[in-house]
Amino acid sequence: MKVGLLHYSAPPIVGGVESVLAHHARLISAAGHGVRVIAARGEAWAAQIEFARLPLADSRHPRVLAVKSELDAGRVPPDFEPLVEEISLHLTDLTAGLDVLIAHNVCSLNKNLALTAALQRLNGRPGFPRLIAWHHDLAWTTPRYQDELYDGYPWDLLRTAWPGVTQVVVSDLRQGELAGLFGLPLEQVHVLPNGVDVGAFFKLEPQTSALVAQLDLLVAAPLLLLPVRITPRKNLELALHILSHLRPVHPRAMLLVTGPLGAHNPANDGYFAELLKLRASLGLEHSAHFLAEFSNEYLPDALIADFYRLSDILLLPSREEGFGIPLIEAGLSRLPVFCTDLEPLRALGLQDAHYFSPDEDPQLVAEQIATWLAADPVYRFALRTRQRYTWEQIYREGIAPLLAAPIPKDASQ
């Protein structure tokens, strides 16, 4: 499939819509589709994303501004229709070969009504791509634009549901506004929020990002971090049993053990084999992850720091510790700590960690963790963000189905 993205400007121009457009382009391209960005201002920023310049799409083009000044006063100037026709011709050429065109804000703002009119005129013509109108802002429902809007053409284009167009908004508020403005049922207005690029936000190392994708760690709810070597004194079997008892309440809970096998005890190979057998017997093959299965080397500190930022809880079930560096790292990462009640660990965590015996019933520890998760608003908010507002999740659940959907029926029929 070949997908076009249309806006007044594109990266490296800085703006909220420009940022969203860039993420859409990246995700669509990564899914294997061809992508063409059509805008007046901007530059090609990735080899796999085509950039096509349409100067008259600019909201700041001198001809567009001259027409807008007349439109804002309620007059349709003689230059309007020739401008619409010229944009139509260019837009026809630049959309050739596209299957879908996503127009960001062009169908809902009066920044360039000649571009809006050209798009409306081309919509539905043979050979023109299926149109998705992506509304971030709505002129007709925003007080600051009211003095620039009038009854009739072309202003009414911004409050009319064009035939065969898929309508998308970024929030429930916008859904209600657009449905009321267009006279559409709510279910005919798709809500697809803006998102966050987790890797960029956390500045994840490439190796971290690869492991996160391979293990699907962003769906973990919660992600328990155990940053230790694999050796019997770390009591990793208790962590597996805790996870097993936690998953009936939190079925997407995961455990991540980051360390390699302990280097100085040959018996660690046998211990790891027993852990893998226990994991299989508990049915945790897809939820308890040992990075030692991918590498026998220590991970760089930068990767460990990444996993602290991505995790929800530090779990440390050790039978003995001389100090407890993971607690210090958890403190710096604002990560809650559930650890065994060992003197060095209590000296670090004081009253600010959750303690249990190395021989504790794992169900009781799981219940302790579940109680904390249910009560903590920071965890609940973080979980909602990971589940609803990562760009990968938004693409998978929202954008990809829209691209594959058929042309919607005319809402007026």
N, C-alpha and C positions, 0 to 999 in steps of 0.2 A: 504494500500500500504506500502511496505517496501522499504526505500530509503537509499542508501549508499552514503557516501561522501568520496572521496579519495584525499589525498594530501601527500606530503613528511612528514609533521608534523602537529600537531593539538594543541589546547590549552592544558596546559597552556603555551606552546611555544608562544612567542610574535612575531607577524608579521601581516602585512596587510592581506594576504590571510588567515592566521589562524583565524584572527578576523572575516572575512567575512564567513568563513566556520562555525564558532561557531554560528553566527546569522542565517545562513541557517538551521543549525541543530535545533536550538531553534524554529524557525518558523514552520519548517516542522513537528516537534514533536508536537507543540501546535495545529497544524491543525488536529491532530489525527493519523498521520502516524508513523510507526516504523522507527527509524533512527539508522544507524550503521556508525560510523566514522572509516575509515581504514587509518592508518598512521603508520609511523615508530616511531616517537617521539611524546609524549603527554600522557595524562592520561584521564580517564573518569572524566568528570566535572559535570555531571548531571545524576541522577538515571534513567531518562527516555531515555537517549541517550547512546547507546551501543558503546563501544570502542574496536576495534579489531586491534591488533598490527601486522604490517607487516615490520619486521626489514629491509628487503632488499628494501623497498620503500624509505629509507633514502637517501637523496642527499649527506650525509656525511658518509655513511657506508664505511668501508675500501675497500671492494670489489668493490663497486660502484665507489669510487674515483680512484682506480687503473685502472679500465676500462675507466673511463672518461679521465684520463691523456693520454691514447693512442688515444681515439677518438678525443680529442682536437688537436692532432697532425695529424689527418687525417687517422689513422690506426684503423681498426676493429680488436681487439685482439682475440686470440683463446678463451679467457674466456667469451666473450660476449654472444655467443649463449647458453652455459650452464647456465649463469646467467639469461638470458631471460626465459629459460625453468623452472628454479627453481622458479622464481617470478610468472610465469604463474600458476604453480601448487598451490602455496600459495594463489594467487589471486582467483583462481577457488574456493578454499575452503571458503575463507573469503567473497566471494560475493554470496554464496549459499543462496537461499531464497529471494534475492533482486529482486525487480521489475525494479528499476531504479538505475543507478550509475552515480553520478555527479563527474567528475574528474577535480579538480582545477589545472590548469597550466600544468598538466602532459602531455597533448597533444600538447603543444606549446613551452615548454622550454626544453633545453638540460641538465637539472640538473641530470637526471637519465634516459638516453635513453634506458636502459634495461627495466625499468618499462614502458616506453612509448611503446616499441616494444611488451612487454608482453600484454599490454592492447589492442594494435592493433590486435594482434594475436587472442585474445579471443573475440573481438568484433564480434557480429553477430552469434556466436556459439549457438547451442540449449542450453537453460537453462541459458545463460549469460544475465545479466540485460541490458535493454535499456540504451544506453550510452548518457550522456549529457556532452560535452566538454566545460568547463567554462574557457575562456581565459582571464586572467588578463594581461599577458605580452606575447609578441611574439618574440622568439629568432631571426627569420629570418628578422624581420624589425627593430631590435634594434642594433645600431652600435657596442655596446660593446661586442656583442656575435659573430660578423662576423668572427673573427679569429678562432672560434671554430667550424665552420660549413663548410660542404663540400657537393658536389653533390653526390647523391647516398644514399643507405641504410646504417645506420638507420637515417641519418640526414633528408632525404626527408620526413620521417614520420611527421615532424613538419610543413611541408608546403603542406600537402595533406589532402583533405576532405575524411575521412573514410566513407564507406557506412553506411547509416542508423544512423549516429550520428547527434544529435542536436547541433548546434554551437551557443555558447553564448559568448558575449564580454561585457565589462563593460562601453564602451563609444562609441560615434560616430566615434572618431578617430580610435579605434581598429576595429570597424566594417568595415571601408574602407580598413584598412590594411589587415584584414583577408580575406575579399572578394576578394581583388586583389591577395593575396598570394595563395588562394585556387581556384581561378577562379570561384567564386560563385556569383550569383546575391545578391545584398545587402539585399533583403528581406528574404534570407535564413540564414542570420546571425542576431540572436536576440540580441538586446541591452538591458541589464538589469544592471542598475548602482549599485554601492555600496550605502549604506544608513547610517542612524543614528538611534540609539535607543533613542527616545525622553525621555522616562522615566529615562533611565540611565544617559543621558547627563545632564538633569536638576535635577537629583537626586530626582525625585518625590516621595512623600509619597505614600505608598500602597493605601490609601483611595483616593488620588488624581488620581492615575492611574485607579482605578476602576471607578470613576466618569467620567473621560475622555473617557474611553471605552464605558461606558453605554450611555453617551450623544453624543458620536462620535464627540467630540470637535475638534479633529485635522483636520476635514474637514471644520471647520468654516473659512470663508473668507469675512470679518474679524470677530474676536471674540471681542465683546464689554464687558468689565468687569464693573460691578456695585457692589462694595463690601460694601453694606449697609444693615441695618435692613429694614424690610418691615413695613413701617409706612408712613402715608400720607405726612409728610413734606419732604420725599425723592422724591416725585413727580415721582413715577415709571411709572405712566401711560404715561407720556411724553416719557420715554425711549421706551416703547412698540410702541408708534406711530412713533418715529424716526426709529426704526428697520423696521416697516412696510413700510415706505417710502424708506428706504435704500435697501431693498431686491429686488425691480425691477431692480436695477443697479448691486447689489451684491447679487445674489440669494442664496448664501451660508452664508450670514451674520447671526451671532448668538449673543444673549445677555445672559450673565450669571450673575444672582443676587445671591450673596453668603450668605447673612445674613438671620437669622431667623426672625420671627415676633417680632416687638418691644414688650418688656416684660411688659410695664407699662400702656398700654392703651387697654382695652377690645375691643375697636372699631377696633383694627388692624385685628381681625379675619374677620370682615365684609369687610374691605379694601382689604384684600388678596383675598377674594372670588370675589370681583369686578374686581380685576386685572386678575384673572383666566378667568372670563367671557370675559373681554376685549381681552385677549390673544386669546381665541377661536374665537371671532368675527373677529379678524384680521387675522386669519389663521396662528398663530405663535406657535401652540402647539409644533412643533418639532424644533423650532429655538429660542424661549425665554424660558430659563430654570431658575427656582427658586429652589435653593438647599433646601429651606424650605419644599419642597414637599418630601424630603428624610429624613430630620432630623429637629427637632425643637431646636437643640443645636447650640451654636456658634461653628464654625469650628476652629480648632487649628490654630495658627498663621502660622505654617509651611505649611498648606494647602493653606491658603490665599496667601502666598508668591509664592507657586507653580502656582497659577492661574494668578498672575501678570506676571510671566515669560512666560506663555502660551498665554497670551492675546495680542491683537494688539492695543487696545485703552482703556483708562479709560473714562467712560461716567458717569458723575455725575450731574443729573438734579435737584438737591435739591432746595427746596424753602427757606430753612434756614439752616445755618451751623454756629456753634460757632468757629470752627477752620478749619477742612478739612484734617484729617489724610490721607485719600486716595491719596491726591495730593503728600504728602511727600513720600508715598510708591511708587507711580508712578514714581517720580523723581529718586528714588533709582533703580527702575526697568527699567529706560530709556523708559518709556511708555508714548506716547503722551496723552495729557489731553484735553478732551472736557467737559466743565463744565459750570454751570450757573454763571452769572456775579454777584456774591455776594462778599461783601467787604473782608471777611476772605479768600475766595478762590483766589481773585485777588491779595491779599497781598502775598500769597504763590506762585502763578503761574506767577505773573508779566506779562511780554510780551511773556512768553514762553508757555502759554496755550491758548486754543481756547474757547471763551466765547459766551454765548447766554442767553437770558432772560428765566426765568422759565415759561413764557407764550408764548415763541416763537413758530412760526409755525413749526411743526416737519419736514415738508418737507424741509424747509430752513436749518435746522440743518443737516438733512440727506445729502443734497447737499454739505454742508460745509465739512462733513466727507468724502463724495465720492471724492470731489476735492482734499482733502489732500491725500487720499489713492492713487489716480492716479498719484500724483506728487512725492510720497516718495519712493526712491529706496530701502530703508531698508525694508519697508513693502513688496514691490514686490518680493524681494529676499527671505524674510522669507516665503512668501506665496508659492513660487515655491518649496522651500525646503520641506514644510509640504505636499504639494500635490504630489511631485515626489520622494522625497528622504528619507521618513521614511521607516524603514524596513517592517512595516505592510503593507504599500501601495505597496511596491515593491513585497512583497509576494503575495498579493491579485491580483494584476494586471499582474504580470510577472511570478513568480515562480510556483504558483499553476496551471495556464494554461499549462505551460511546462510539469509539472509532469503528467497531464492528457492527454497530446497530444499523438497521435499515433506515431510510428516510422516513421521518414521522409523518403521519397523516396531517393534512391541513386542519388545524384546530377549529377553524370556522365551519367545517363540514359537519 
